[in-house]
Amino acid sequence: MEIKVHDNQIENAIKSLKRQLMKDGILKELKLRRAYEKPSVKKKRKQREARRRRQKAARRFSR
């Protein structure tokens, strides 16, 4: 991943980097890997995320 800094605008480059990391899901992955997640908790989280994606897709198609 590469972020270019133009005219010493470091703040804008940092914002751009954070935006890119969030878009790629790296920050979320980092947060999840900070501590061990039991398999049962991991399974429930995955199910919750899948349900959320399905509901979001259903809302999009029902319009």
PyMOL Python script that loads the backbone (N, CA, C, O; Angstrom):
from pymol import cmd

cmd.read_pdbstr("""\
ATOM      1  N   MET A   1       0.857  -1.160   0.000  1.00  0.00           N
ATOM      2  CA  MET A   1       0.000   0.000   0.000  1.00  0.00           C
ATOM      3  C   MET A   1       0.907   1.228   0.000  1.00  0.00           C
ATOM      4  O   MET A   1       1.913   1.278   0.709  1.00  0.00           O
ATOM      5  N   GLU A   2       0.536   2.200  -0.797  1.00  0.00           N
ATOM      6  CA  GLU A   2       1.370   3.388  -0.912  1.00  0.00           C
ATOM      7  C   GLU A   2       0.491   4.627  -0.890  1.00  0.00           C
ATOM      8  O   GLU A   2      -0.494   4.721  -1.622  1.00  0.00           O
ATOM      9  N   ILE A   3       0.863   5.572  -0.042  1.00  0.00           N
ATOM     10  CA  ILE A   3       0.167   6.848   0.046  1.00  0.00           C
ATOM     11  C   ILE A   3       1.183   7.930  -0.269  1.00  0.00           C
ATOM     12  O   ILE A   3       2.240   7.996   0.359  1.00  0.00           O
ATOM     13  N   LYS A   4       0.873   8.769  -1.227  1.00  0.00           N
ATOM     14  CA  LYS A   4       1.794   9.829  -1.620  1.00  0.00           C
ATOM     15  C   LYS A   4       1.466  11.115  -0.874  1.00  0.00           C
ATOM     16  O   LYS A   4       0.301  11.470  -0.697  1.00  0.00           O
ATOM     17  N   VAL A   5       2.519  11.803  -0.441  1.00  0.00           N
ATOM     18  CA  VAL A   5       2.372  13.072   0.267  1.00  0.00           C
ATOM     19  C   VAL A   5       2.728  14.183  -0.712  1.00  0.00           C
ATOM     20  O   VAL A   5       3.831  14.217  -1.257  1.00  0.00           O
ATOM     21  N   HIS A   6       1.783  15.086  -0.926  1.00  0.00           N
ATOM     22  CA  HIS A   6       2.006  16.204  -1.835  1.00  0.00           C
ATOM     23  C   HIS A   6       2.154  17.490  -1.036  1.00  0.00           C
ATOM     24  O   HIS A   6       1.345  17.763  -0.148  1.00  0.00           O
ATOM     25  N   ASP A   7       3.163  18.272  -1.336  1.00  0.00           N
ATOM     26  CA  ASP A   7       3.378  19.587  -0.726  1.00  0.00           C
ATOM     27  C   ASP A   7       3.400  19.531   0.796  1.00  0.00           C
ATOM     28  O   ASP A   7       2.855  20.419   1.452  1.00  0.00           O
ATOM     29  N   ASN A   8       4.021  18.504   1.368  1.00  0.00           N
ATOM     30  CA  ASN A   8       4.136  18.347   2.825  1.00  0.00           C
ATOM     31  C   ASN A   8       2.791  18.375   3.542  1.00  0.00           C
ATOM     32  O   ASN A   8       2.711  18.872   4.666  1.00  0.00           O
ATOM     33  N   GLN A   9       1.758  17.867   2.940  1.00  0.00           N
ATOM     34  CA  GLN A   9       0.440  17.788   3.570  1.00  0.00           C
ATOM     35  C   GLN A   9       0.308  16.425   4.248  1.00  0.00           C
ATOM     36  O   GLN A   9      -0.383  15.529   3.762  1.00  0.00           O
ATOM     37  N   ILE A  10       0.981  16.302   5.367  1.00  0.00           N
ATOM     38  CA  ILE A  10       1.039  15.030   6.076  1.00  0.00           C
ATOM     39  C   ILE A  10      -0.319  14.661   6.660  1.00  0.00           C
ATOM     40  O   ILE A  10      -0.698  13.489   6.650  1.00  0.00           O
ATOM     41  N   GLU A  11      -1.054  15.646   7.166  1.00  0.00           N
ATOM     42  CA  GLU A  11      -2.366  15.362   7.761  1.00  0.00           C
ATOM     43  C   GLU A  11      -3.302  14.723   6.740  1.00  0.00           C
ATOM     44  O   GLU A  11      -4.007  13.761   7.043  1.00  0.00           O
ATOM     45  N   ASN A  12      -3.299  15.271   5.527  1.00  0.00           N
ATOM     46  CA  ASN A  12      -4.151  14.712   4.474  1.00  0.00           C
ATOM     47  C   ASN A  12      -3.704  13.298   4.104  1.00  0.00           C
ATOM     48  O   ASN A  12      -4.533  12.435   3.816  1.00  0.00           O
ATOM     49  N   ALA A  13      -2.400  13.069   4.114  1.00  0.00           N
ATOM     50  CA  ALA A  13      -1.883  11.737   3.798  1.00  0.00           C
ATOM     51  C   ALA A  13      -2.302  10.735   4.872  1.00  0.00           C
ATOM     52  O   ALA A  13      -2.651   9.597   4.555  1.00  0.00           O
ATOM     53  N   ILE A  14      -2.271  11.149   6.137  1.00  0.00           N
ATOM     54  CA  ILE A  14      -2.681  10.256   7.226  1.00  0.00           C
ATOM     55  C   ILE A  14      -4.166   9.937   7.114  1.00  0.00           C
ATOM     56  O   ILE A  14      -4.570   8.789   7.301  1.00  0.00           O
ATOM     57  N   LYS A  15      -4.984  10.949   6.808  1.00  0.00           N
ATOM     58  CA  LYS A  15      -6.422  10.718   6.614  1.00  0.00           C
ATOM     59  C   LYS A  15      -6.649   9.731   5.483  1.00  0.00           C
ATOM     60  O   LYS A  15      -7.469   8.819   5.591  1.00  0.00           O
ATOM     61  N   SER A  16      -5.917   9.923   4.403  1.00  0.00           N
ATOM     62  CA  SER A  16      -6.053   9.040   3.248  1.00  0.00           C
ATOM     63  C   SER A  16      -5.656   7.611   3.612  1.00  0.00           C
ATOM     64  O   SER A  16      -6.313   6.655   3.201  1.00  0.00           O
ATOM     65  N   LEU A  17      -4.582   7.469   4.383  1.00  0.00           N
ATOM     66  CA  LEU A  17      -4.128   6.145   4.809  1.00  0.00           C
ATOM     67  C   LEU A  17      -5.182   5.467   5.682  1.00  0.00           C
ATOM     68  O   LEU A  17      -5.501   4.297   5.473  1.00  0.00           O
ATOM     69  N   LYS A  18      -5.723   6.196   6.655  1.00  0.00           N
ATOM     70  CA  LYS A  18      -6.748   5.621   7.532  1.00  0.00           C
ATOM     71  C   LYS A  18      -7.978   5.206   6.736  1.00  0.00           C
ATOM     72  O   LYS A  18      -8.549   4.143   6.977  1.00  0.00           O
ATOM     73  N   ARG A  19      -8.382   6.043   5.791  1.00  0.00           N
ATOM     74  CA  ARG A  19      -9.543   5.737   4.952  1.00  0.00           C
ATOM     75  C   ARG A  19      -9.301   4.450   4.165  1.00  0.00           C
ATOM     76  O   ARG A  19     -10.183   3.597   4.065  1.00  0.00           O
ATOM     77  N   GLN A  20      -8.091   4.320   3.606  1.00  0.00           N
ATOM     78  CA  GLN A  20      -7.749   3.134   2.820  1.00  0.00           C
ATOM     79  C   GLN A  20      -7.718   1.880   3.701  1.00  0.00           C
ATOM     80  O   GLN A  20      -8.188   0.819   3.292  1.00  0.00           O
ATOM     81  N   LEU A  21      -7.166   2.007   4.910  1.00  0.00           N
ATOM     82  CA  LEU A  21      -7.112   0.866   5.829  1.00  0.00           C
ATOM     83  C   LEU A  21      -8.511   0.424   6.231  1.00  0.00           C
ATOM     84  O   LEU A  21      -8.782  -0.774   6.319  1.00  0.00           O
ATOM     85  N   MET A  22      -9.404   1.380   6.475  1.00  0.00           N
ATOM     86  CA  MET A  22     -10.780   1.032   6.835  1.00  0.00           C
ATOM     87  C   MET A  22     -11.484   0.363   5.665  1.00  0.00           C
ATOM     88  O   MET A  22     -12.219  -0.608   5.847  1.00  0.00           O
ATOM     89  N   LYS A  23     -11.261   0.880   4.474  1.00  0.00           N
ATOM     90  CA  LYS A  23     -11.894   0.322   3.278  1.00  0.00           C
ATOM     91  C   LYS A  23     -11.443  -1.122   3.047  1.00  0.00           C
ATOM     92  O   LYS A  23     -12.242  -1.975   2.661  1.00  0.00           O
ATOM     93  N   ASP A  24     -10.168  -1.385   3.286  1.00  0.00           N
ATOM     94  CA  ASP A  24      -9.625  -2.729   3.088  1.00  0.00           C
ATOM     95  C   ASP A  24      -9.942  -3.673   4.244  1.00  0.00           C
ATOM     96  O   ASP A  24      -9.740  -4.883   4.131  1.00  0.00           O
ATOM     97  N   GLY A  25     -10.437  -3.126   5.356  1.00  0.00           N
ATOM     98  CA  GLY A  25     -10.793  -3.957   6.497  1.00  0.00           C
ATOM     99  C   GLY A  25      -9.620  -4.324   7.388  1.00  0.00           C
ATOM    100  O   GLY A  25      -9.734  -5.214   8.230  1.00  0.00           O
ATOM    101  N   ILE A  26      -8.505  -3.651   7.212  1.00  0.00           N
ATOM    102  CA  ILE A  26      -7.312  -3.986   7.982  1.00  0.00           C
ATOM    103  C   ILE A  26      -7.461  -3.571   9.440  1.00  0.00           C
ATOM    104  O   ILE A  26      -7.043  -4.308  10.333  1.00  0.00           O
ATOM    105  N   LEU A  27      -8.043  -2.412   9.695  1.00  0.00           N
ATOM    106  CA  LEU A  27      -8.223  -1.956  11.072  1.00  0.00           C
ATOM    107  C   LEU A  27      -9.145  -2.897  11.842  1.00  0.00           C
ATOM    108  O   LEU A  27      -8.900  -3.192  13.012  1.00  0.00           O
ATOM    109  N   LYS A  28     -10.197  -3.364  11.191  1.00  0.00           N
ATOM    110  CA  LYS A  28     -11.125  -4.294  11.837  1.00  0.00           C
ATOM    111  C   LYS A  28     -10.422  -5.610  12.160  1.00  0.00           C
ATOM    112  O   LYS A  28     -10.595  -6.169  13.243  1.00  0.00           O
ATOM    113  N   GLU A  29      -9.637  -6.092  11.220  1.00  0.00           N
ATOM    114  CA  GLU A  29      -8.899  -7.339  11.417  1.00  0.00           C
ATOM    115  C   GLU A  29      -7.897  -7.195  12.562  1.00  0.00           C
ATOM    116  O   GLU A  29      -7.741  -8.107  13.375  1.00  0.00           O
ATOM    117  N   LEU A  30      -7.232  -6.070  12.622  1.00  0.00           N
ATOM    118  CA  LEU A  30      -6.263  -5.815  13.685  1.00  0.00           C
ATOM    119  C   LEU A  30      -6.946  -5.818  15.045  1.00  0.00           C
ATOM    120  O   LEU A  30      -6.429  -6.390  16.005  1.00  0.00           O
ATOM    121  N   LYS A  31      -8.094  -5.187  15.124  1.00  0.00           N
ATOM    122  CA  LYS A  31      -8.846  -5.140  16.380  1.00  0.00           C
ATOM    123  C   LYS A  31      -9.264  -6.547  16.810  1.00  0.00           C
ATOM    124  O   LYS A  31      -9.192  -6.883  17.992  1.00  0.00           O
ATOM    125  N   LEU A  32      -9.700  -7.366  15.856  1.00  0.00           N
ATOM    126  CA  LEU A  32     -10.134  -8.724  16.183  1.00  0.00           C
ATOM    127  C   LEU A  32      -8.979  -9.600  16.655  1.00  0.00           C
ATOM    128  O   LEU A  32      -9.177 -10.484  17.488  1.00  0.00           O
ATOM    129  N   ARG A  33      -7.792  -9.369  16.142  1.00  0.00           N
ATOM    130  CA  ARG A  33      -6.645 -10.224  16.469  1.00  0.00           C
ATOM    131  C   ARG A  33      -5.887  -9.780  17.717  1.00  0.00           C
ATOM    132  O   ARG A  33      -4.901 -10.415  18.091  1.00  0.00           O
ATOM    133  N   ARG A  34      -6.322  -8.711  18.362  1.00  0.00           N
ATOM    134  CA  ARG A  34      -5.624  -8.255  19.568  1.00  0.00           C
ATOM    135  C   ARG A  34      -5.716  -9.270  20.697  1.00  0.00           C
ATOM    136  O   ARG A  34      -4.792  -9.386  21.502  1.00  0.00           O
ATOM    137  N   ALA A  35      -6.813  -9.999  20.766  1.00  0.00           N
ATOM    138  CA  ALA A  35      -7.000 -10.985  21.830  1.00  0.00           C
ATOM    139  C   ALA A  35      -7.580 -12.254  21.215  1.00  0.00           C
ATOM    140  O   ALA A  35      -8.185 -12.223  20.143  1.00  0.00           O
ATOM    141  N   TYR A  36      -7.384 -13.365  21.912  1.00  0.00           N
ATOM    142  CA  TYR A  36      -7.910 -14.633  21.430  1.00  0.00           C
ATOM    143  C   TYR A  36      -9.431 -14.611  21.450  1.00  0.00           C
ATOM    144  O   TYR A  36     -10.054 -14.135  22.398  1.00  0.00           O
ATOM    145  N   GLU A  37     -10.001 -15.130  20.394  1.00  0.00           N
ATOM    146  CA  GLU A  37     -11.455 -15.212  20.290  1.00  0.00           C
ATOM    147  C   GLU A  37     -11.848 -16.692  20.291  1.00  0.00           C
ATOM    148  O   GLU A  37     -11.429 -17.456  19.422  1.00  0.00           O
ATOM    149  N   LYS A  38     -12.652 -17.081  21.270  1.00  0.00           N
ATOM    150  CA  LYS A  38     -13.059 -18.477  21.363  1.00  0.00           C
ATOM    151  C   LYS A  38     -13.844 -18.857  20.109  1.00  0.00           C
ATOM    152  O   LYS A  38     -14.521 -18.014  19.521  1.00  0.00           O
ATOM    153  N   PRO A  39     -13.757 -20.117  19.701  1.00  0.00           N
ATOM    154  CA  PRO A  39     -14.470 -20.551  18.501  1.00  0.00           C
ATOM    155  C   PRO A  39     -15.971 -20.287  18.557  1.00  0.00           C
ATOM    156  O   PRO A  39     -16.572 -19.935  17.542  1.00  0.00           O
ATOM    157  N   SER A  40     -16.583 -20.452  19.728  1.00  0.00           N
ATOM    158  CA  SER A  40     -18.028 -20.212  19.827  1.00  0.00           C
ATOM    159  C   SER A  40     -18.347 -18.734  19.625  1.00  0.00           C
ATOM    160  O   SER A  40     -19.341 -18.396  18.982  1.00  0.00           O
ATOM    161  N   VAL A  41     -17.517 -17.861  20.164  1.00  0.00           N
ATOM    162  CA  VAL A  41     -17.717 -16.417  20.009  1.00  0.00           C
ATOM    163  C   VAL A  41     -17.479 -16.017  18.556  1.00  0.00           C
ATOM    164  O   VAL A  41     -18.195 -15.182  18.004  1.00  0.00           O
ATOM    165  N   LYS A  42     -16.471 -16.621  17.951  1.00  0.00           N
ATOM    166  CA  LYS A  42     -16.151 -16.331  16.553  1.00  0.00           C
ATOM    167  C   LYS A  42     -17.314 -16.743  15.641  1.00  0.00           C
ATOM    168  O   LYS A  42     -17.678 -16.018  14.715  1.00  0.00           O
ATOM    169  N   LYS A  43     -17.887 -17.917  15.921  1.00  0.00           N
ATOM    170  CA  LYS A  43     -19.012 -18.409  15.126  1.00  0.00           C
ATOM    171  C   LYS A  43     -20.207 -17.470  15.250  1.00  0.00           C
ATOM    172  O   LYS A  43     -20.852 -17.155  14.250  1.00  0.00           O
ATOM    173  N   LYS A  44     -20.507 -17.019  16.471  1.00  0.00           N
ATOM    174  CA  LYS A  44     -21.629 -16.099  16.677  1.00  0.00           C
ATOM    175  C   LYS A  44     -21.393 -14.774  15.965  1.00  0.00           C
ATOM    176  O   LYS A  44     -22.318 -14.206  15.384  1.00  0.00           O
ATOM    177  N   ARG A  45     -20.150 -14.275  16.009  1.00  0.00           N
ATOM    178  CA  ARG A  45     -19.829 -13.013  15.340  1.00  0.00           C
ATOM    179  C   ARG A  45     -20.003 -13.150  13.830  1.00  0.00           C
ATOM    180  O   ARG A  45     -20.564 -12.268  13.179  1.00  0.00           O
ATOM    181  N   LYS A  46     -19.520 -14.256  13.284  1.00  0.00           N
ATOM    182  CA  LYS A  46     -19.658 -14.485  11.843  1.00  0.00           C
ATOM    183  C   LYS A  46     -21.131 -14.558  11.442  1.00  0.00           C
ATOM    184  O   LYS A  46     -21.523 -13.999  10.418  1.00  0.00           O
ATOM    185  N   GLN A  47     -21.952 -15.248  12.251  1.00  0.00           N
ATOM    186  CA  GLN A  47     -23.383 -15.342  11.958  1.00  0.00           C
ATOM    187  C   GLN A  47     -24.039 -13.970  12.019  1.00  0.00           C
ATOM    188  O   GLN A  47     -24.873 -13.635  11.178  1.00  0.00           O
ATOM    189  N   ARG A  48     -23.660 -13.174  13.021  1.00  0.00           N
ATOM    190  CA  ARG A  48     -24.219 -11.830  13.174  1.00  0.00           C
ATOM    191  C   ARG A  48     -23.844 -10.954  11.975  1.00  0.00           C
ATOM    192  O   ARG A  48     -24.678 -10.205  11.464  1.00  0.00           O
ATOM    193  N   GLU A  49     -22.579 -11.052  11.527  1.00  0.00           N
ATOM    194  CA  GLU A  49     -22.140 -10.275  10.373  1.00  0.00           C
ATOM    195  C   GLU A  49     -22.870 -10.710   9.106  1.00  0.00           C
ATOM    196  O   GLU A  49     -23.249  -9.871   8.288  1.00  0.00           O
ATOM    197  N   ALA A  50     -23.068 -12.021   8.940  1.00  0.00           N
ATOM    198  CA  ALA A  50     -23.771 -12.526   7.758  1.00  0.00           C
ATOM    199  C   ALA A  50     -25.220 -12.055   7.756  1.00  0.00           C
ATOM    200  O   ALA A  50     -25.745 -11.657   6.716  1.00  0.00           O
ATOM    201  N   ARG A  51     -25.875 -12.101   8.937  1.00  0.00           N
ATOM    202  CA  ARG A  51     -27.256 -11.637   9.037  1.00  0.00           C
ATOM    203  C   ARG A  51     -27.346 -10.152   8.681  1.00  0.00           C
ATOM    204  O   ARG A  51     -28.278  -9.716   8.005  1.00  0.00           O
ATOM    205  N   ARG A  52     -26.374  -9.399   9.144  1.00  0.00           N
ATOM    206  CA  ARG A  52     -26.353  -7.956   8.852  1.00  0.00           C
ATOM    207  C   ARG A  52     -26.195  -7.701   7.350  1.00  0.00           C
ATOM    208  O   ARG A  52     -26.852  -6.824   6.789  1.00  0.00           O
ATOM    209  N   ARG A  53     -25.313  -8.478   6.704  1.00  0.00           N
ATOM    210  CA  ARG A  53     -25.127  -8.326   5.254  1.00  0.00           C
ATOM    211  C   ARG A  53     -26.400  -8.684   4.497  1.00  0.00           C
ATOM    212  O   ARG A  53     -26.778  -7.999   3.547  1.00  0.00           O
ATOM    213  N   ARG A  54     -27.070  -9.780   4.927  1.00  0.00           N
ATOM    214  CA  ARG A  54     -28.317 -10.187   4.264  1.00  0.00           C
ATOM    215  C   ARG A  54     -29.384  -9.115   4.409  1.00  0.00           C
ATOM    216  O   ARG A  54     -30.082  -8.802   3.445  1.00  0.00           O
ATOM    217  N   GLN A  55     -29.521  -8.544   5.613  1.00  0.00           N
ATOM    218  CA  GLN A  55     -30.523  -7.500   5.837  1.00  0.00           C
ATOM    219  C   GLN A  55     -30.217  -6.266   4.997  1.00  0.00           C
ATOM    220  O   GLN A  55     -31.125  -5.636   4.454  1.00  0.00           O
ATOM    221  N   LYS A  56     -28.948  -5.930   4.893  1.00  0.00           N
ATOM    222  CA  LYS A  56     -28.553  -4.770   4.093  1.00  0.00           C
ATOM    223  C   LYS A  56     -28.884  -5.007   2.620  1.00  0.00           C
ATOM    224  O   LYS A  56     -29.380  -4.110   1.940  1.00  0.00           O
ATOM    225  N   ALA A  57     -28.608  -6.217   2.131  1.00  0.00           N
ATOM    226  CA  ALA A  57     -28.916  -6.551   0.744  1.00  0.00           C
ATOM    227  C   ALA A  57     -30.424  -6.546   0.511  1.00  0.00           C
ATOM    228  O   ALA A  57     -30.886  -6.099  -0.539  1.00  0.00           O
ATOM    229  N   ALA A  58     -31.191  -7.038   1.475  1.00  0.00           N
ATOM    230  CA  ALA A  58     -32.650  -7.072   1.342  1.00  0.00           C
ATOM    231  C   ALA A  58     -33.213  -5.654   1.289  1.00  0.00           C
ATOM    232  O   ALA A  58     -34.132  -5.378   0.518  1.00  0.00           O
ATOM    233  N   ARG A  59     -32.669  -4.765   2.094  1.00  0.00           N
ATOM    234  CA  ARG A  59     -33.120  -3.367   2.064  1.00  0.00           C
ATOM    235  C   ARG A  59     -32.809  -2.730   0.720  1.00  0.00           C
ATOM    236  O   ARG A  59     -33.606  -1.951   0.198  1.00  0.00           O
ATOM    237  N   ARG A  60     -31.663  -3.055   0.165  1.00  0.00           N
ATOM    238  CA  ARG A  60     -31.256  -2.473  -1.107  1.00  0.00           C
ATOM    239  C   ARG A  60     -32.164  -2.949  -2.245  1.00  0.00           C
ATOM    240  O   ARG A  60     -32.512  -2.165  -3.127  1.00  0.00           O
ATOM    241  N   PHE A  61     -32.551  -4.236  -2.230  1.00  0.00           N
ATOM    242  CA  PHE A  61     -33.362  -4.784  -3.312  1.00  0.00           C
ATOM    243  C   PHE A  61     -34.848  -4.499  -3.154  1.00  0.00           C
ATOM    244  O   PHE A  61     -35.595  -4.587  -4.129  1.00  0.00           O
ATOM    245  N   SER A  62     -35.288  -4.161  -1.958  1.00  0.00           N
ATOM    246  CA  SER A  62     -36.717  -3.932  -1.750  1.00  0.00           C
ATOM    247  C   SER A  62     -37.158  -2.539  -2.197  1.00  0.00           C
ATOM    248  O   SER A  62     -38.356  -2.264  -2.255  1.00  0.00           O
ATOM    249  N   ARG A  63     -36.236  -1.685  -2.505  1.00  0.00           N
ATOM    250  CA  ARG A  63     -36.587  -0.315  -2.921  1.00  0.00           C
ATOM    251  C   ARG A  63     -37.009  -0.230  -4.338  1.00  0.00           C
ATOM    252  O   ARG A  63     -37.330   0.855  -4.822  1.00  0.00           O
TER     253      ARG A  63
END
""", "prot")
cmd.dss("prot")
cmd.show_as("cartoon", "prot")
cmd.util.cbc("prot")
cmd.orient("prot")
